[in-house]
Amino acid sequence: MKPVSFLCLLVVLLDSCSNPALIPEPAQGARIAATNCKMLNGQDRPYPCEFQLYTIYFMGQNNEVLATSTANSQVISLPKSKAISHTVNAYGGSLFYNVSVDFRRVNTPSFATSTYRLTRASITDPISPGETTVVDSTITVSPNLPNPMIRPNRVMFKLQLNYATSGGQSPALIAPIQLLMLENPVTYAKMTKPTYHHDRDRAEAWRTMQVSVNFTK
């Protein structure tokens, strides 16, 4: 190799190391969700999911964290003695706990809405309105994508767990919560049935869980 050619090659290599190619970031409107937004049949959801659920905290009478949910299908066991309140009737009673849900926007809305809603269900795959209950329909969230350093949004509610007692047997929970869904009511209405059969497909984010109460603690 000629000296001049070698010098040119060296200059090119040094320049490529000190000036790496810049990879453009995607436009905010085209940002991809942190997790693939798939429907239960494995196909892509027609509208990008707006949110991702992070940690769900189950808290007791002194706002201490009794359990957390960070993924689907986790077992959540709550001690009876730590309930924030407790009512009793002839057939059993009700235990109340505070729940805090952390979530983050990962895509801009497909349809504008002034408020979002949090719903719950006692089954993991509701398909009719009678199988879900609205927890909060006044949740406000900016349509803009947040800076990664900004903490997630948070919504809190009081969870009621009903239980039954019978003939000296251990108390048993009656239809405990198994699913939380964060919904854009406009997008939800656009995804009409029967094409979109599952409510989870129509939600912007959801989390399944198995909630139980330890009546000995």
Accessible surface in RSA format (square Angstrom, percent):
REM  Atomic radii and reference values for relative SASA: ProtOr
REM  Chains: A
REM  Algorithm: Lee & Richards
REM  Probe-radius: 1.40
REM  Slices: 20
REM RES _ NUM      All-atoms   Total-Side   Main-Chain    Non-polar    All polar
REM                ABS   REL    ABS   REL    ABS   REL    ABS   REL    ABS   REL
RES MET A   1   169.34  87.7  80.87  53.5  88.47 210.6  94.88  80.7  74.46  98.7
RES LYS A   2   153.14  74.7 148.46  91.1   4.68  11.2  93.89  84.5  59.26  63.1
RES PRO A   3   112.39  81.9 101.18  92.2  11.21  40.8 108.08  89.2   4.31  26.8
RES VAL A   4   110.16  72.5 108.54  98.3   1.61   3.9 110.16  95.7   0.00   0.0
RES SER A   5    56.95  48.1  48.26  64.4   8.69  20.0  25.54  54.4  31.42  44.0
RES PHE A   6   113.12  56.6 113.06  70.0   0.06   0.1 113.06  68.5   0.06   0.2
RES LEU A   7   106.44  59.3 106.37  76.1   0.07   0.2 106.44  74.8   0.00   0.0
RES CYS A   8    72.60  54.9  68.24  76.1   4.36  10.2  28.11  71.2  44.49  48.0
RES LEU A   9    84.94  47.3  80.87  57.9   4.07  10.2  84.50  59.3   0.44   1.2
RES LEU A  10    74.65  41.6  73.28  52.4   1.37   3.5  74.49  52.3   0.16   0.4
RES VAL A  11    86.72  57.1  85.18  77.1   1.54   3.7  86.00  74.7   0.72   1.9
RES VAL A  12    94.81  62.4  91.19  82.6   3.63   8.7  93.93  81.6   0.89   2.4
RES LEU A  13    96.19  53.6  96.07  68.7   0.11   0.3  96.19  67.6   0.00   0.0
RES LEU A  14   111.88  62.3 108.83  77.9   3.05   7.7 109.22  76.7   2.67   7.2
RES ASP A  15    80.24  56.2  76.08  75.7   4.17   9.9  17.95  42.2  62.30  62.1
RES SER A  16    62.77  53.0  47.76  63.7  15.01  34.6  44.25  94.2  18.52  25.9
RES CYS A  17   103.76  78.5  74.89  83.5  28.87  67.8  32.05  81.2  71.71  77.3
RES SER A  18    82.70  69.9  49.81  66.5  32.89  75.8  52.33 111.4  30.37  42.5
RES ASN A  19    95.27  65.7  77.43  74.8  17.84  43.0  26.95  64.9  68.31  66.0
RES PRO A  20    91.57  66.7  79.75  72.7  11.82  43.0  83.80  69.2   7.78  48.3
RES ALA A  21    97.26  89.4  64.14  99.0  33.12  75.3  75.02 105.7  22.24  58.9
RES LEU A  22   167.83  93.5 143.44 102.6  24.40  61.3 144.68 101.6  23.15  62.3
RES ILE A  23   155.40  88.4 133.14  99.2  22.26  53.6 133.87  96.4  21.54  58.4
RES PRO A  24   118.73  86.5  95.05  86.6  23.68  86.1 106.48  87.9  12.25  76.2
RES GLU A  25   158.06  90.7 131.87  99.8  26.18  62.3  47.89  92.6 110.17  89.9
RES PRO A  26    95.22  69.4  70.24  64.0  24.98  90.8  82.48  68.1  12.74  79.2
RES ALA A  27    73.28  67.4  55.19  85.2  18.08  41.1  66.66  93.9   6.62  17.5
RES GLN A  28   117.43  65.7 109.97  80.4   7.45  17.7  42.22  89.9  75.21  57.0
RES GLY A  29    61.49  75.8   0.00   N/A  61.49  75.8  29.78  81.7  31.71  71.0
RES ALA A  30    61.11  56.2  46.10  71.1  15.01  34.1  55.89  78.7   5.23  13.8
RES ARG A  31    80.66  33.9  77.17  39.3   3.49   8.3  20.33  27.8  60.34  36.6
RES ILE A  32   137.91  78.5 123.53  92.0  14.38  34.7 124.39  89.6  13.52  36.7
RES ALA A  33    17.18  15.8   7.29  11.2   9.89  22.5   7.29  10.3   9.89  26.2
RES ALA A  34    70.84  65.1  28.90  44.6  41.94  95.4  41.04  57.8  29.80  78.9
RES THR A  35    83.13  59.1  76.56  77.6   6.56  15.6  59.96  80.5  23.17  35.0
RES ASN A  36   123.16  84.9  96.20  93.0  26.96  64.9  15.31  36.8 107.85 104.2
RES CYS A  37    27.29  20.6  11.77  13.1  15.51  36.5  15.97  40.5  11.32  12.2
RES LYS A  38   102.46  50.0  80.65  49.5  21.80  51.9  48.85  44.0  53.61  57.1
RES MET A  39    20.34  10.5  14.09   9.3   6.25  14.9  13.76  11.7   6.59   8.7
RES LEU A  40    70.06  39.0  35.56  25.4  34.50  86.7  39.39  27.7  30.68  82.6
RES ASN A  41   101.29  69.9  62.85  60.7  38.44  92.6  45.79 110.2  55.50  53.6
RES GLY A  42    48.43  59.7   0.00   N/A  48.43  59.7  32.13  88.2  16.30  36.5
RES GLN A  43   113.88  63.7 108.54  79.3   5.35  12.7  34.42  73.3  79.46  60.3
RES ASP A  44    95.79  67.1  82.09  81.7  13.70  32.4  29.75  70.0  66.04  65.9
RES ARG A  45    17.40   7.3   4.04   2.1  13.36  31.8   3.93   5.4  13.47   8.2
RES PRO A  46    63.88  46.6  26.96  24.6  36.93 134.2  39.33  32.5  24.56 152.6
RES TYR A  47    58.61  27.4  58.61  33.3   0.00   0.0  28.00  21.0  30.61  37.7
RES PRO A  48    69.86  50.9  63.63  58.0   6.23  22.6  69.06  57.0   0.80   5.0
RES CYS A  49    19.41  14.7  19.40  21.6   0.01   0.0   5.23  13.3  14.18  15.3
RES GLU A  50     1.44   0.8   1.44   1.1   0.00   0.0   0.87   1.7   0.57   0.5
RES PHE A  51     6.43   3.2   0.00   0.0   6.43  16.7   0.00   0.0   6.43  18.4
RES GLN A  52    40.90  22.9  38.01  27.8   2.89   6.9  12.70  27.0  28.20  21.4
RES LEU A  53    14.69   8.2   3.35   2.4  11.33  28.5   3.35   2.4  11.33  30.5
RES TYR A  54    85.53  39.9  78.19  44.5   7.33  19.1  66.76  50.2  18.76  23.1
RES THR A  55    28.62  20.4  28.62  29.0   0.00   0.0   5.55   7.5  23.07  34.9
RES ILE A  56     0.00   0.0   0.00   0.0   0.00   0.0   0.00   0.0   0.00   0.0
RES TYR A  57    60.18  28.1  60.18  34.2   0.00   0.0  27.63  20.8  32.55  40.1
RES PHE A  58     1.11   0.6   1.11   0.7   0.00   0.0   1.11   0.7   0.00   0.0
RES MET A  59    19.02   9.9  19.02  12.6   0.00   0.0   2.01   1.7  17.01  22.5
RES GLY A  60     0.31   0.4   0.00   N/A   0.31   0.4   0.00   0.0   0.31   0.7
RES GLN A  61    95.23  53.3  66.14  48.3  29.09  69.3  15.31  32.6  79.92  60.6
RES ASN A  62   116.34  80.2  88.38  85.4  27.96  67.3  29.82  71.8  86.51  83.6
RES ASN A  63    99.84  68.9  84.97  82.1  14.88  35.8  20.56  49.5  79.28  76.6
RES GLU A  64    52.17  29.9  43.46  32.9   8.70  20.7  50.91  98.5   1.25   1.0
RES VAL A  65    81.42  53.6  52.44  47.5  28.98  69.8  52.44  45.6  28.98  78.6
RES LEU A  66    37.76  21.0   8.75   6.3  29.01  72.9  12.77   9.0  24.99  67.2
RES ALA A  67    19.48  17.9   9.64  14.9   9.84  22.4  19.48  27.4   0.00   0.0
RES THR A  68    59.41  42.3  44.85  45.5  14.57  34.7  17.77  23.9  41.65  63.0
RES SER A  69     0.00   0.0   0.00   0.0   0.00   0.0   0.00   0.0   0.00   0.0
RES THR A  70    80.02  56.9  58.88  59.7  21.14  50.4  41.40  55.6  38.63  58.4
RES ALA A  71    48.60  44.7  43.64  67.4   4.96  11.3  48.60  68.4   0.00   0.0
RES ASN A  72    71.54  49.3  53.34  51.5  18.20  43.8  17.03  41.0  54.51  52.7
RES SER A  73    68.02  57.5  56.27  75.1  11.75  27.1  29.83  63.5  38.19  53.5
RES GLN A  74    62.42  34.9  56.25  41.1   6.17  14.7  28.65  61.0  33.78  25.6
RES VAL A  75   104.14  68.5  78.19  70.8  25.95  62.5  78.19  67.9  25.95  70.4
RES ILE A  76     2.25   1.3   1.83   1.4   0.42   1.0   2.25   1.6   0.00   0.0
RES SER A  77    56.93  48.1  44.03  58.8  12.91  29.7  30.00  63.9  26.93  37.7
RES LEU A  78     0.02   0.0   0.00   0.0   0.02   0.0   0.02   0.0   0.00   0.0
RES PRO A  79    25.63  18.7  25.26  23.0   0.37   1.4  25.34  20.9   0.29   1.8
RES LYS A  80    69.51  33.9  64.81  39.8   4.70  11.2  19.25  17.3  50.26  53.5
RES SER A  81    73.45  62.1  48.35  64.5  25.09  57.8  49.08 104.5  24.37  34.1
RES LYS A  82    81.26  39.6  81.26  49.9   0.00   0.0  33.76  30.4  47.50  50.6
RES ALA A  83     8.71   8.0   1.92   3.0   6.79  15.4   1.92   2.7   6.79  18.0
RES ILE A  84    47.06  26.8  19.95  14.9  27.11  65.3  19.95  14.4  27.11  73.6
RES SER A  85    49.67  42.0  40.51  54.1   9.15  21.1  44.22  94.2   5.45   7.6
RES HIS A  86    74.44  40.7  44.31  30.8  30.13  77.1  26.15  27.0  48.29  56.2
RES THR A  87    74.23  52.8  70.23  71.2   4.00   9.5  64.62  86.8   9.61  14.5
RES VAL A  88   112.09  73.8  78.60  71.2  33.49  80.7  79.21  68.8  32.88  89.2
RES ASN A  89    90.47  62.4  72.13  69.7  18.34  44.2  39.40  94.8  51.07  49.4
RES ALA A  90    95.92  88.2  50.06  77.2  45.86 104.3  62.88  88.6  33.03  87.5
RES TYR A  91   173.98  81.2 171.92  97.8   2.06   5.4 125.62  94.4  48.36  59.6
RES GLY A  92     4.48   5.5   0.00   N/A   4.48   5.5   2.10   5.8   2.38   5.3
RES GLY A  93     2.99   3.7   0.00   N/A   2.99   3.7   0.45   1.2   2.54   5.7
RES SER A  94    11.90  10.1  11.90  15.9   0.00   0.0   0.72   1.5  11.18  15.7
RES LEU A  95     0.18   0.1   0.18   0.1   0.00   0.0   0.18   0.1   0.00   0.0
RES PHE A  96    34.15  17.1  34.15  21.2   0.00   0.0  34.15  20.7   0.00   0.0
RES TYR A  97     0.00   0.0   0.00   0.0   0.00   0.0   0.00   0.0   0.00   0.0
RES ASN A  98    35.65  24.6  35.65  34.5   0.00   0.0   1.75   4.2  33.90  32.8
RES VAL A  99     0.39   0.3   0.38   0.3   0.01   0.0   0.38   0.3   0.01   0.0
RES SER A 100     2.80   2.4   2.80   3.7   0.00   0.0   2.80   6.0   0.00   0.0
RES VAL A 101     0.65   0.4   0.65   0.6   0.00   0.0   0.65   0.6   0.00   0.0
RES ASP A 102    12.59   8.8  12.59  12.5   0.00   0.0   1.10   2.6  11.49  11.5
RES PHE A 103     2.22   1.1   2.22   1.4   0.00   0.0   2.22   1.3   0.00   0.0
RES ARG A 104    27.36  11.5  27.35  13.9   0.01   0.0  11.56  15.8  15.79   9.6
RES ARG A 105     1.83   0.8   1.76   0.9   0.06   0.2   1.72   2.4   0.10   0.1
RES VAL A 106     5.85   3.8   5.85   5.3   0.00   0.0   5.85   5.1   0.00   0.0
RES ASN A 107     8.91   6.1   8.84   8.5   0.07   0.2   2.28   5.5   6.63   6.4
RES THR A 108    42.21  30.0  37.27  37.8   4.93  11.8  23.80  32.0  18.41  27.8
RES PRO A 109    33.28  24.3  12.67  11.5  20.62  74.9  12.67  10.5  20.62 128.1
RES SER A 110    45.43  38.4  11.92  15.9  33.51  77.2  16.19  34.5  29.24  41.0
RES PHE A 111    53.13  26.6  48.34  29.9   4.79  12.5  53.13  32.2   0.00   0.0
RES ALA A 112    94.33  86.7  68.87 106.3  25.45  57.9  72.36 101.9  21.96  58.2
RES THR A 113    35.93  25.6   5.09   5.2  30.84  73.5   9.10  12.2  26.83  40.6
RES SER A 114    99.46  84.0  73.27  97.8  26.19  60.3  55.88 119.0  43.58  61.1
RES THR A 115    43.45  30.9  43.30  43.9   0.15   0.4  23.71  31.8  19.74  29.8
RES TYR A 116     3.98   1.9   3.48   2.0   0.51   1.3   1.86   1.4   2.12   2.6
RES ARG A 117    54.71  23.0  54.71  27.9   0.00   0.0   7.58  10.4  47.13  28.6
RES LEU A 118     0.88   0.5   0.88   0.6   0.00   0.0   0.88   0.6   0.00   0.0
RES THR A 119     4.28   3.0   4.28   4.3   0.00   0.0   4.28   5.7   0.00   0.0
RES ARG A 120    70.14  29.5  69.93  35.6   0.21   0.5   0.52   0.7  69.63  42.2
RES ALA A 121     2.51   2.3   0.00   0.0   2.51   5.7   2.51   3.5   0.00   0.0
RES SER A 122    31.62  26.7  24.69  33.0   6.92  16.0  15.44  32.9  16.18  22.7
RES ILE A 123    70.83  40.3  69.79  52.0   1.04   2.5  70.83  51.0   0.00   0.0
RES THR A 124    53.93  38.4  51.46  52.2   2.47   5.9  23.41  31.4  30.52  46.1
RES ASP A 125    52.17  36.5  43.08  42.9   9.10  21.5  19.52  45.9  32.65  32.6
RES PRO A 126     0.00   0.0   0.00   0.0   0.00   0.0   0.00   0.0   0.00   0.0
RES ILE A 127    66.00  37.6  59.82  44.6   6.18  14.9  59.82  43.1   6.18  16.8
RES SER A 128    43.53  36.8  43.25  57.7   0.28   0.6  32.36  68.9  11.17  15.6
RES PRO A 129   108.81  79.3  98.22  89.5  10.59  38.5 100.86  83.3   7.95  49.4
RES GLY A 130    78.70  97.0   0.00   N/A  78.70  97.0  41.48 113.8  37.21  83.3
RES GLU A 131    67.84  38.9  54.14  41.0  13.70  32.6  28.42  55.0  39.42  32.2
RES THR A 132    30.69  21.8  15.27  15.5  15.41  36.7   1.37   1.8  29.32  44.3
RES THR A 133    67.11  47.7  62.93  63.8   4.18  10.0  39.82  53.5  27.29  41.3
RES VAL A 134    82.59  54.3  61.10  55.3  21.50  51.8  61.10  53.1  21.50  58.3
RES VAL A 135    40.68  26.8   7.75   7.0  32.93  79.4  13.00  11.3  27.69  75.1
RES ASP A 136    35.80  25.1  30.18  30.0   5.62  13.3  11.10  26.1  24.70  24.6
RES SER A 137    60.17  50.8  49.54  66.1  10.63  24.5  20.34  43.3  39.83  55.8
RES THR A 138    98.04  69.7  85.06  86.2  12.99  31.0  65.65  88.2  32.40  49.0
RES ILE A 139    14.65   8.3   9.68   7.2   4.97  12.0  14.65  10.5   0.00   0.0
RES THR A 140   100.88  71.7  80.05  81.2  20.83  49.6  48.67  65.4  52.21  78.9
RES VAL A 141    21.97  14.5   3.45   3.1  18.52  44.6   8.23   7.1  13.75  37.3
RES SER A 142    63.87  54.0  48.19  64.3  15.68  36.1  47.65 101.5  16.22  22.7
RES PRO A 143    77.69  56.6  76.11  69.4   1.58   5.7  76.39  63.1   1.29   8.0
RES ASN A 144   103.71  71.5  98.36  95.1   5.35  12.9  21.75  52.4  81.96  79.2
RES LEU A 145    14.45   8.0   1.15   0.8  13.29  33.4   1.15   0.8  13.29  35.8
RES PRO A 146    30.83  22.5  18.59  16.9  12.24  44.5  26.34  21.7   4.49  27.9
RES ASN A 147    81.66  56.3  71.61  69.2  10.05  24.2  19.50  46.9  62.16  60.1
RES PRO A 148   103.46  75.4  81.43  74.2  22.03  80.1  85.36  70.5  18.10 112.5
RES MET A 149   173.87  90.0 144.93  95.9  28.93  68.9 117.35  99.8  56.52  74.9
RES ILE A 150    98.19  55.9  93.22  69.4   4.97  12.0  97.94  70.5   0.25   0.7
RES ARG A 151   174.40  73.2 157.72  80.4  16.69  39.7  76.58 104.7  97.83  59.3
RES PRO A 152    34.54  25.2  31.86  29.0   2.68   9.8  32.71  27.0   1.83  11.4
RES ASN A 153    52.73  36.4  46.25  44.7   6.47  15.6  10.65  25.6  42.07  40.7
RES ARG A 154   127.81  53.7  94.41  48.1  33.40  79.5  18.46  25.2 109.35  66.3
RES VAL A 155    12.35   8.1   8.59   7.8   3.75   9.0  12.35  10.7   0.00   0.0
RES MET A 156   101.96  52.8  79.99  52.9  21.97  52.3  47.72  40.6  54.24  71.9
RES PHE A 157    25.05  12.5  11.11   6.9  13.94  36.3  23.67  14.3   1.38   4.0
RES LYS A 158   126.15  61.5 100.35  61.6  25.80  61.4  48.96  44.1  77.18  82.2
RES LEU A 159     2.91   1.6   1.89   1.4   1.01   2.5   2.91   2.0   0.00   0.0
RES GLN A 160    84.08  47.0  68.95  50.4  15.13  36.0  14.59  31.1  69.49  52.7
RES LEU A 161     2.50   1.4   1.27   0.9   1.23   3.1   2.50   1.8   0.00   0.0
RES ASN A 162    58.24  40.2  56.72  54.8   1.51   3.6  10.95  26.4  47.29  45.7
RES TYR A 163    15.32   7.2  11.21   6.4   4.10  10.7   4.74   3.6  10.58  13.0
RES ALA A 164    35.53  32.7  32.88  50.7   2.65   6.0  33.14  46.7   2.39   6.3
RES THR A 165    62.03  44.1  45.62  46.3  16.40  39.1  31.90  42.8  30.13  45.5
RES SER A 166    74.97  63.4  65.87  87.9   9.10  21.0  36.52  77.8  38.45  53.9
RES GLY A 167    84.67 104.4   0.00   N/A  84.67 104.4  45.19 124.0  39.48  88.4
RES GLY A 168    88.93 109.7   0.00   N/A  88.93 109.7  43.63 119.7  45.29 101.4
RES GLN A 169   131.87  73.7 116.79  85.4  15.08  35.9  34.76  74.0  97.12  73.7
RES SER A 170    96.99  82.0  75.42 100.7  21.57  49.7  38.53  82.1  58.46  81.9
RES PRO A 171    41.10  30.0  29.51  26.9  11.59  42.1  29.51  24.4  11.59  72.0
RES ALA A 172    59.00  54.3  54.10  83.5   4.91  11.2  58.92  83.0   0.08   0.2
RES LEU A 173    38.05  21.2  12.63   9.0  25.42  63.9  12.63   8.9  25.42  68.4
RES ILE A 174    94.33  53.7  85.99  64.1   8.35  20.1  89.20  64.2   5.13  13.9
RES ALA A 175    67.37  61.9  40.52  62.5  26.85  61.1  49.68  70.0  17.69  46.9
RES PRO A 176    30.36  22.1  27.23  24.8   3.12  11.4  30.36  25.1   0.00   0.0
RES ILE A 177     4.06   2.3   1.65   1.2   2.40   5.8   1.65   1.2   2.40   6.5
RES GLN A 178    54.35  30.4  54.35  39.7   0.00   0.0   4.93  10.5  49.42  37.5
RES LEU A 179     0.00   0.0   0.00   0.0   0.00   0.0   0.00   0.0   0.00   0.0
RES LEU A 180     1.06   0.6   1.05   0.8   0.01   0.0   1.06   0.7   0.00   0.0
RES MET A 181     0.09   0.0   0.00   0.0   0.09   0.2   0.09   0.1   0.00   0.0
RES LEU A 182     1.25   0.7   0.97   0.7   0.28   0.7   0.97   0.7   0.28   0.8
RES GLU A 183     3.99   2.3   3.99   3.0   0.00   0.0   0.00   0.0   3.99   3.3
RES ASN A 184     0.00   0.0   0.00   0.0   0.00   0.0   0.00   0.0   0.00   0.0
RES PRO A 185    37.85  27.6  32.42  29.6   5.43  19.7  32.76  27.0   5.09  31.6
RES VAL A 186    53.67  35.3  49.72  45.0   3.95   9.5  53.42  46.4   0.25   0.7
RES THR A 187     1.21   0.9   1.21   1.2   0.00   0.0   0.88   1.2   0.33   0.5
RES TYR A 188    31.24  14.6  31.24  17.8   0.00   0.0  21.07  15.8  10.17  12.5
RES ALA A 189    62.40  57.4  50.21  77.5  12.19  27.7  54.67  77.0   7.73  20.5
RES LYS A 190   109.28  53.3  88.34  54.2  20.93  49.8  36.96  33.3  72.32  77.0
RES MET A 191     0.19   0.1   0.00   0.0   0.19   0.5   0.19   0.2   0.00   0.0
RES THR A 192    79.90  56.8  78.76  79.8   1.14   2.7  52.89  71.0  27.01  40.8
RES LYS A 193    70.32  34.3  45.08  27.7  25.25  60.1  45.33  40.8  25.00  26.6
RES PRO A 194   118.45  86.3 106.82  97.4  11.63  42.3 107.54  88.8  10.92  67.9
RES THR A 195   107.52  76.5  75.35  76.4  32.17  76.7  52.05  69.9  55.47  83.8
RES TYR A 196    45.82  21.4  44.26  25.2   1.55   4.0  18.99  14.3  26.83  33.1
RES HIS A 197    86.02  47.0  84.19  58.5   1.83   4.7  61.23  63.1  24.79  28.8
RES HIS A 198    47.08  25.7  47.08  32.7   0.00   0.0  25.81  26.6  21.27  24.7
RES ASP A 199     1.26   0.9   1.26   1.3   0.00   0.0   0.00   0.0   1.26   1.3
RES ARG A 200    35.03  14.7  32.30  16.5   2.73   6.5   0.22   0.3  34.80  21.1
RES ASP A 201    11.89   8.3   9.07   9.0   2.82   6.7   2.82   6.6   9.07   9.0
RES ARG A 202    19.49   8.2  19.49   9.9   0.00   0.0   0.00   0.0  19.49  11.8
RES ALA A 203     1.62   1.5   0.00   0.0   1.62   3.7   0.00   0.0   1.62   4.3
RES GLU A 204     1.55   0.9   0.87   0.7   0.68   1.6   0.09   0.2   1.46   1.2
RES ALA A 205    10.36   9.5   3.02   4.7   7.34  16.7  10.36  14.6   0.00   0.0
RES TRP A 206    70.06  28.1  55.34  26.8  14.71  34.5  39.14  20.9  30.92  50.2
RES ARG A 207    12.31   5.2  12.31   6.3   0.00   0.0   0.00   0.0  12.31   7.5
RES THR A 208     8.34   5.9   8.34   8.5   0.00   0.0   6.21   8.3   2.13   3.2
RES MET A 209     1.07   0.6   0.00   0.0   1.06   2.5   0.01   0.0   1.06   1.4
RES GLN A 210    95.25  53.3  92.00  67.2   3.24   7.7  30.66  65.3  64.58  49.0
RES VAL A 211     9.62   6.3   0.00   0.0   9.62  23.2   0.12   0.1   9.50  25.8
RES SER A 212    45.64  38.6  45.51  60.7   0.13   0.3  37.79  80.5   7.85  11.0
RES VAL A 213    16.13  10.6   0.00   0.0  16.13  38.9   0.26   0.2  15.87  43.0
RES ASN A 214    45.19  31.2  38.28  37.0   6.92  16.7  12.52  30.1  32.68  31.6
RES PHE A 215    44.00  22.0  21.67  13.4  22.33  58.1  21.67  13.1  22.33  63.9
RES THR A 216   127.39  90.6  88.94  90.2  38.46  91.7  84.70 113.8  42.69  64.5
RES LYS A 217   142.90  69.7 124.09  76.1  18.81  44.8  84.06  75.7  58.84  62.7
END  Absolute sums over single chains surface
CHAIN  1 A    12624.8      10001.0       2623.8       7412.9       5211.9
END  Absolute sums over all chains
TOTAL         12624.8      10001.0       2623.8       7412.9       5211.9
